[in-house]
Amino acid sequence: MERDCRHLESLLYRDIPITQALGLQVKSWEAHSLRLHAPLDANVNHAHTMFGGSLYCIAVLAGWGWLYLRLREAGLEEEGHIVIQEGQITYPLPVTTDAIALCDAPDERDWQRFETMFRRRGRGRLTLHSRILAANGEDGVRFTGQYVLHK
């Protein structure tokens, strides 16, 4: 699992350079759950909370990273390109500390449908949910994104 984290982090730094400016770190990949970290000081706004644009990027990247690692497990990471097609975000609480972003596995049927569509048609869509924790452990950010894998 540690090797998967390091691999994803170096891939993100190389292919999505904003991840370096965000200070993004891949903390864990266990049981199809991805955990990312980003420091407040690199993403702070005028109100001394996490900047909303940074939070959006981190939430999108949690889903992107989840999908990449899951595709890697399935032997499909080199078969196509992952893009975010659509995203919706809410900010119920301010994030006043370092960001901890979580993306958990979708329903297994949704994953199977996605994988089958990609293998048949060279294109698959998957909806993923990520969240970023506020200081009290509650959701400071909730994100739903539709990701597309295409050849």
PyMOL commands that set and color helices and strands:
alter all, ss='L'
color gray80, all
select helices_A, chain A and resi 2-15+18-22+40-42+52-73+108-121
alter helices_A, ss='H'
color red, helices_A
select strands_A, chain A and resi 25-30+33-38+81-90+99-104+123-133+139-150
alter strands_A, ss='S'
color yellow, strands_A
deselect
rebuild
show_as cartoon
